[in-house]
């Protein structure tokens, strides 16, 4: 959903660096997958086609924060 974003903070040899992957258009979402020491954060379309992908070594990740989009409140649905 547009507005979804994931913030990744990594150890870059003394100083932390922050990266952000966000769903930039309506209908897109951000997915996170892990495997074999790699964390992959992808922006994907409704059909599941990746648009943009960022890969990080899991040993270097200090924080991985998911920020969901502000959707309608349950009483407004």
C-alpha angles and dihedrals in degrees: 000000000000109000096035110129141170123210117205122194115194136183106247099184103292103343125063119236125205125214128182132201116190139179100247101184137041113275095026125112139188119243129190124205131176132198141142095003095310128110114202122196115191137181106217136185126236090271093052098254110146114237100178130007133190122191126198135178106250092221089064098049114107097175139001113192124186117208111192120208118261103258130179115296116251093251091053096056 
